[in-house]
Amino acid sequence: MRMVTPFSLVLLMFALAIPGWTDDQEKATKEIRKISSIAVDTNMRSLVNRAMADALKVKRLDLVKERQDANLNYGDLFLAQQLMATGAKMEDIGVQLKAGKSIFDVANENHANWKQINSDAKKLNRKIDDSIESYFTDSKKETKLDQADNYDAKTDKVAADSKITKEEFADAQFRYQHLRSLVSAQSGDDDNQGPGAQTPSAPTGRGSH
């Protein structure tokens, strides 16, 4: 009977772990891109900014500055924040991004905990959904919150905001319309229009991450 060496056992354990690790990364990536795609619309971007600032316990304008400095859409900024929470520095992340690496490349090089990132991204997306429903319920209240925070969604934009696929944009539109319909149904608005903005418009240029 052939004996299993310690080295062979390590290789076997590593091979068995790869599928789970890959699955976690795929799930996290999907959640992260949901954040990016819903933030393409100006009004929704405001809600994403506030939801993320609340979740991370940081200032809204600090998020604006960080993503403008590094040219990150909101999903990628969320991932960068996750990496910084485990010891990475924004300056180092920025250097790697300028060298041509994606934020996902940087995450893998930093041995990202994709399972935890997926869990946190899901929580943030639920918080964003709650904010969107609140927006459709009382958009004026949301506008007042922006004014109180000196936040202007029109100036909170970077080139990377348009880097989503057609499928991701379509999913964002469906998410938007679904949440608006829920609020309309709850308020008895039969025409399903509800208060708030129009359907998000497509970004001027789309592409994959």
Secondary structure, 3 states (H helix, E strand, C coil): CCCCCHHHHHHHHHHHHHHHHHHHHHHHHHHHHHHHHHCCCHHHHHHHHHHHHHHHCCCHHHHHHHHHHHCCCHHHHHHHHHHHHCCCCHHHHHHHHHCCCCHHHHHHHCCCCHHHHHHHHHHHHHHHHHHHHHHHHCHHHHHHHHHHCCCCCCCCCCHHHHCCCHHHHHHHHHHHHHHHHHHHHHHCCCCCCCCCCCCCCCCCCCCCC
